[in-house]
Amino acid sequence: MPPGDTFSSQAATESLLAFWADAGVDAMLMDAPVDRIAAGKIAPPPRPAPALAPVAAPRQANTPDISEALIEARRAAGAAGDLDALTAAISAFDGCSLKSAGAARQAVVYRGVADAPVMIVGEGPGAEEDIQGKPFVGRSGQLLDRMLAAAGLTDRVIIINTVFWRPPGNRTPSPAEQAVCAPFLERAIELVKPRLLLLTGAASAKSMLKRDEGILALRGRWFEWRSADGALELPAMPTLHPAFLLRQPGAKKRAWSDLLTLTERLDRPDRPA
C-alpha cells in the first residue's frame, strides 16, 4: 500500500475512534458474545445487612429564626403614618442582620415621588447608595434614570429596595433578610399607593412574586403581587437589573421594551364602569 494511503487510513481510523469516544463509547466488543437478557434473569446474591449505626439527631436547617424580628418589623411598620415616619422606623430597626454586618453605614430607604403611580423595587443598596443614603444612585442608578427619562417616567416613580442596608460585598440579599424587611416594604406600598410595580432583577422578582424562575423567563410579563395578608394586590412586571445591562449592553432593548409596556399600561385610559 502506498505511504499516502497508509496515512489516510490511519487518520480515518483516528477520526472514527474520536467520533465514538465523543458519543460515549469507551470499550471494544469482547471476543465471545454475551446474552445480556439471560444474564439479567439471574438474581444477584443478597447483600450483607449493613451494620446498625447510631441514630443521628435531626439536622437543623441553616436558616436564622426571624420570628421575633418579624413581629417587631410588622409593629414598627404598621405604626408609621407616612414615609418620613417609615424611614425613621427602618433606621431604628435592629432586627435585620445586614444592619450590623459591617458593610452598611446607614439605612437606604427610598427616593422619588411620594405619591408616584409606579414603584420600582430593586434588590438592595450598593456602596454608593450606602454613602448617599438613597437607592439607585451609582452607575446602575444613573443608567436607570436615563431610561426612565427616555420613557417619560422621571417624575412618576418612587424607588425602593427589598432590603434597606448594604449586603457585605454587594452580595445578593438572602431570603431571610428580605423577609424581615418585607413588612416595611409592604407598608411603603400602602402609603404610596402606586398603580404598578416594576421589579428590577431576579432577587427582587423572586422575593416579591414568590416564584423560582430566572429573570429572563419572568421579565416583560405581568403578574399579580399580593401582600402577606392578601389585602393588597397590584400588577407587577419584572425586568432586567440595570447592573446586568451594564455588563450585557445587548440586553438593553429587552429592558426598554419592558419600560414601554409598563408605560403603555400606565397611560391606558380607564375603562368605563
Backbone torsions as a table, in degrees:
resi	resn	phi	psi	omega
1	MET	NA	133.7	-179.9
2	PRO	-60.9	149.7	-178.9
3	PRO	-55.6	-37.8	-178.7
4	GLY	-62.7	-39.1	179.5
5	ASP	-67.0	-35.6	178.1
6	THR	-62.7	-43.1	179.3
7	PHE	-65.0	-41.7	-179.9
8	SER	-63.9	-41.8	-180.0
9	SER	-65.5	-40.7	179.3
10	GLN	-65.5	-41.8	179.4
11	ALA	-64.7	-39.7	179.2
12	ALA	-65.0	-39.7	179.2
13	THR	-64.1	-45.3	179.3
14	GLU	-62.9	-38.8	178.8
15	SER	-64.8	-41.0	179.4
16	LEU	-65.6	-43.1	178.3
17	LEU	-62.4	-40.2	178.5
18	ALA	-64.0	-37.9	178.2
19	PHE	-61.6	-47.6	-178.7
20	TRP	-68.3	-33.3	177.0
21	ALA	-64.1	-42.3	177.1
22	ASP	-63.8	-29.6	179.9
23	ALA	-80.2	-6.7	177.1
24	GLY	102.2	1.7	178.7
25	VAL	-85.0	117.9	-176.1
26	ASP	-127.8	15.7	179.9
27	ALA	-145.1	149.0	176.7
28	MET	-88.3	160.3	174.7
29	LEU	-67.5	147.7	177.4
30	MET	-78.1	163.7	-177.7
31	ASP	-65.5	-40.7	-177.7
32	ALA	-104.7	139.0	179.9
33	PRO	-69.1	150.0	178.7
34	VAL	-123.8	128.0	178.3
35	ASP	-82.2	94.1	-176.5
36	ARG	-68.0	-30.9	179.6
37	ILE	-66.1	-45.8	179.0
38	ALA	-65.1	-37.7	-179.4
39	ALA	-66.6	-31.0	-179.3
40	GLY	-71.8	-16.2	179.6
41	LYS	-81.9	-12.5	-179.9
42	ILE	-86.1	120.2	-178.1
43	ALA	-68.2	135.3	177.9
44	PRO	-70.1	154.6	178.4
45	PRO	-63.4	145.9	-179.6
46	PRO	-62.9	142.7	177.8
47	ARG	-77.1	145.4	176.4
48	PRO	-64.4	143.3	-180.0
49	ALA	-63.4	133.8	178.9
50	PRO	-68.4	150.7	177.8
51	ALA	-66.7	140.6	-179.9
52	LEU	-67.3	130.5	179.2
53	ALA	-106.4	150.5	177.5
54	PRO	-61.4	141.9	179.9
55	VAL	-69.1	123.5	-178.5
56	ALA	-82.9	149.0	176.5
57	ALA	-67.9	146.0	179.6
58	PRO	-56.2	135.8	-179.2
59	ARG	-73.7	131.3	179.8
60	GLN	-78.2	134.9	177.8
61	ALA	-64.6	140.1	-177.0
62	ASN	-85.8	58.0	178.1
63	THR	-129.6	137.7	-178.3
64	PRO	-71.9	152.0	175.8
65	ASP	-86.2	112.3	-176.6
66	ILE	-111.8	13.2	-174.0
67	SER	-59.7	-46.1	-179.8
68	GLU	-68.0	-39.0	178.7
69	ALA	-64.6	-36.4	178.4
70	LEU	-64.8	-40.8	178.2
71	ILE	-60.2	-44.4	-179.8
72	GLU	-67.6	-39.0	179.6
73	ALA	-63.8	-42.7	178.9
74	ARG	-64.4	-39.6	-180.0
75	ARG	-64.9	-48.1	-177.4
76	ALA	-66.6	-40.5	-179.5
77	ALA	-66.6	-42.7	-178.6
78	GLY	-64.7	-26.8	-178.6
79	ALA	-82.0	-10.9	-177.8
80	ALA	-80.2	122.2	-177.1
81	GLY	-91.7	-14.2	177.3
82	ASP	-153.8	179.2	-175.4
83	LEU	-67.3	-32.7	177.5
84	ASP	-65.1	-44.1	178.4
85	ALA	-66.0	-36.1	178.0
86	LEU	-66.3	-41.1	177.7
87	THR	-60.8	-42.6	178.6
88	ALA	-65.0	-38.4	179.9
89	ALA	-66.5	-40.1	178.2
90	ILE	-66.0	-42.8	-179.8
91	SER	-62.2	-32.2	-178.7
92	ALA	-86.7	-10.5	-175.1
93	PHE	-76.6	130.6	-178.9
94	ASP	-112.0	10.2	-173.7
95	GLY	-84.8	-9.0	177.4
96	CYS	-98.0	127.0	-176.3
97	SER	-63.7	-21.4	-179.3
98	LEU	-64.4	-27.6	-177.7
99	LYS	-62.5	-32.7	-178.4
100	SER	-111.3	17.2	-175.8
101	ALA	-77.2	-10.5	176.7
102	GLY	103.4	-20.8	-179.0
103	ALA	-93.0	-20.0	-172.8
104	ALA	-92.5	132.7	174.2
105	ARG	-95.5	-34.5	-175.1
106	GLN	-159.2	165.0	174.8
107	ALA	-72.6	139.5	177.9
108	VAL	-117.3	109.9	-170.0
109	VAL	-104.7	-69.7	-175.2
110	TYR	-154.7	166.1	166.1
111	ARG	-149.1	152.5	179.4
112	GLY	122.9	-160.5	-173.9
113	VAL	-87.9	128.6	-172.7
114	ALA	-66.6	-23.1	178.6
115	ASP	-120.1	36.3	-175.1
116	ALA	-65.4	145.3	176.3
117	PRO	-76.9	-13.0	179.1
118	VAL	-125.7	128.4	172.9
119	MET	-109.9	124.6	176.7
120	ILE	-97.6	126.2	-177.3
121	VAL	-116.1	112.7	174.7
122	GLY	-93.6	-170.7	-177.5
123	GLU	-91.5	-46.2	-178.6
124	GLY	-175.6	160.7	-179.0
125	PRO	-72.2	152.0	173.9
126	GLY	-106.3	-162.7	-174.4
127	ALA	-63.5	-46.7	-177.6
128	GLU	-67.5	-38.0	178.0
129	GLU	-65.3	-36.5	178.8
130	ASP	-63.8	-34.7	179.7
131	ILE	-73.8	-45.7	-174.4
132	GLN	-87.3	-18.3	-180.0
133	GLY	77.1	19.4	178.5
134	LYS	-134.6	146.4	-178.8
135	PRO	-77.9	150.2	174.3
136	PHE	54.1	59.7	176.2
137	VAL	-120.0	-2.9	175.7
138	GLY	-84.3	-156.3	-178.7
139	ARG	-60.5	-40.9	179.1
140	SER	-62.9	-42.1	179.8
141	GLY	-66.7	-35.5	178.4
142	GLN	-65.8	-39.3	175.8
143	LEU	-66.2	-42.7	178.3
144	LEU	-59.3	-43.6	179.8
145	ASP	-61.4	-40.2	178.9
146	ARG	-65.5	-38.8	179.1
147	MET	-68.0	-41.3	178.7
148	LEU	-64.5	-39.5	178.8
149	ALA	-63.7	-42.1	-179.6
150	ALA	-65.3	-30.0	179.9
151	ALA	-90.1	1.8	179.8
152	GLY	73.1	30.8	-175.3
153	LEU	-114.1	6.6	-172.5
154	THR	-53.4	-48.2	-176.6
155	ASP	-97.2	21.0	-176.1
156	ARG	-125.2	16.4	-176.6
157	VAL	-131.4	155.2	166.6
158	ILE	-127.8	139.1	-172.4
159	ILE	-117.1	134.2	-176.9
160	ILE	-148.3	176.3	179.2
161	ASN	-130.3	168.4	177.1
162	THR	-75.5	-24.0	173.5
163	VAL	-130.6	159.2	-170.0
164	PHE	-114.1	7.2	176.2
165	TRP	-132.4	149.1	-176.8
166	ARG	-69.4	124.6	173.5
167	PRO	-69.3	143.9	179.4
168	PRO	-56.9	135.0	179.4
169	GLY	67.4	15.4	-177.6
170	ASN	58.0	28.4	178.6
171	ARG	-69.1	167.5	176.4
172	THR	-69.6	133.4	177.7
173	PRO	-63.5	145.9	-179.3
174	SER	-77.3	159.6	176.1
175	PRO	-56.8	-35.8	178.9
176	ALA	-66.7	-40.7	178.4
177	GLU	-65.4	-39.5	177.4
178	GLN	-67.8	-39.7	-177.1
179	ALA	-64.5	-39.1	-177.1
180	VAL	-74.3	-21.2	176.5
181	CYS	-91.2	-12.7	-174.5
182	ALA	-57.9	-39.2	178.8
183	PRO	-59.0	-35.2	178.1
184	PHE	-70.3	-40.0	178.3
185	LEU	-64.5	-43.0	178.3
186	GLU	-63.7	-37.8	178.2
187	ARG	-66.3	-36.5	176.3
188	ALA	-61.7	-40.3	178.5
189	ILE	-65.2	-40.8	177.6
190	GLU	-60.7	-41.5	-176.3
191	LEU	-74.4	-40.7	-176.8
192	VAL	-77.4	-36.8	-177.4
193	LYS	58.5	53.8	177.2
194	PRO	-70.1	161.5	176.8
195	ARG	-90.3	-29.9	-176.4
196	LEU	-138.5	152.5	174.0
197	LEU	-115.6	136.9	173.2
198	LEU	-116.5	116.9	-174.3
199	LEU	-104.0	113.9	-175.0
200	THR	-96.7	116.4	175.5
201	GLY	92.5	161.3	-175.4
202	ALA	-64.8	-41.5	-176.2
203	ALA	-62.6	-39.3	178.5
204	SER	-70.1	-47.9	-176.8
205	ALA	-62.7	-44.7	-178.5
206	LYS	-65.7	-40.4	-179.4
207	SER	-67.9	-44.2	-175.3
208	MET	-75.4	-36.4	-174.4
209	LEU	-99.7	-8.7	-179.1
210	LYS	57.4	49.1	179.4
211	ARG	-126.9	157.8	-175.5
212	ASP	-106.7	-7.6	-177.4
213	GLU	-66.0	157.7	175.7
214	GLY	-73.8	164.7	-175.2
215	ILE	-66.0	-29.7	179.3
216	LEU	-68.6	-26.5	176.4
217	ALA	-83.8	-27.6	-175.9
218	LEU	-89.3	-31.7	-169.4
219	ARG	-61.9	148.0	176.0
220	GLY	77.4	4.0	-179.1
221	ARG	-114.7	149.1	178.6
222	TRP	-91.9	134.0	175.7
223	PHE	-128.9	168.4	174.5
224	GLU	-105.0	117.4	172.0
225	TRP	-85.6	137.5	178.1
226	ARG	-127.3	139.7	175.7
227	SER	-69.4	166.2	-176.2
228	ALA	-60.2	-34.5	-179.8
229	ASP	-91.3	1.1	178.4
230	GLY	76.4	4.0	-176.8
231	ALA	-77.6	-25.2	-178.2
232	LEU	-115.2	137.9	173.8
233	GLU	-138.3	133.5	-179.7
234	LEU	-142.8	144.9	171.4
235	PRO	-65.7	136.2	-178.1
236	ALA	-136.3	134.5	177.2
237	MET	-120.0	122.2	171.0
238	PRO	-76.5	148.9	174.9
239	THR	-146.3	173.3	-178.0
240	LEU	-72.6	143.1	179.2
241	HIS	-72.7	140.6	178.5
242	PRO	-56.2	-31.7	177.6
243	ALA	-62.8	-36.9	176.4
244	PHE	-65.8	-39.0	-179.9
245	LEU	-66.2	-31.2	176.4
246	LEU	-67.9	-32.3	178.3
247	ARG	-83.6	-29.7	-177.4
248	GLN	-127.8	77.5	-176.2
249	PRO	-57.5	-28.1	180.0
250	GLY	-63.8	-18.0	-179.2
251	ALA	-86.0	-3.0	-177.7
252	LYS	-60.6	-33.3	-178.4
253	LYS	-64.6	-30.0	177.2
254	ARG	-69.4	-45.7	178.9
255	ALA	-64.3	-37.3	178.1
256	TRP	-64.3	-40.8	176.4
257	SER	-60.8	-39.4	178.4
258	ASP	-63.5	-42.8	179.4
259	LEU	-63.1	-40.5	178.4
260	LEU	-64.5	-39.1	177.6
261	THR	-63.2	-42.9	179.0
262	LEU	-64.8	-43.6	-179.4
263	THR	-63.6	-39.6	179.2
264	GLU	-62.0	-41.9	179.5
265	ARG	-69.7	-38.0	-179.5
266	LEU	-63.2	-39.7	-175.3
267	ASP	-93.6	2.6	-179.9
268	ARG	-67.1	131.3	179.5
269	PRO	-60.0	141.5	176.4
270	ASP	-64.1	138.3	177.8
271	ARG	-74.7	142.3	178.6
272	PRO	-64.4	145.4	-178.5
273	ALA	-67.5	NA	NA
